[in-house]
Amino acid sequence: MTRDPARDAAQTLLLRALGSQPGTGMTAKGLQRLTGLSPSLLQEVITVLLDAGRVTLRPGDGRRTHSEYHLVQPHEPAALQEGPLSPSAHQVLMVLGHRAEGAQAIAKVLQLERSAVQVALDELEAFRRVERRQVGMLVMYRSRQGASPPEA
């Protein structure tokens, strides 16, 4: 999706709508009614927010027949941890080197699932080895010390 003011405004509008009722989700139809966005723009913006990890989709479960979108609460930094890093955390740290990358790009380079890379990034963040920055709608990670050789 190209960056333009209309799409940026639509993202802000959707995030506000989802944040207006903390802990509850909204269906696509409910979001469309509340925001007034066209179905195609709503779907385009929701896809970007899902990919960026800002919104999650929870499918219906029998009581609820429709899937709901939920706002992902900002991640609080974990308490400082000590100890050896896991092998996957070392791999992620080596990929980061001296450049910033998103979790999806790291997963592609390492040919791992994004969730496994996210676990390693959370571990590295807890050890204060990486820093996280929000760049537009993307979360970028950068090594604080550059790549280091694995511990023996």
Secondary structure, DSSP 8 states (H G I E B T S, - for coil): ----HHHHHHHHHHHHHHHTSTT--B-HHHHHHHH---HHHHHHHHHHHHHTTSEEEE---SSS-S-EEEE-----------S---HHHHHHHHHHTTS-EEHHHHHHHHT--HHHHHHHHHHHHHTTSEEEEEETTEEEEEESS-------
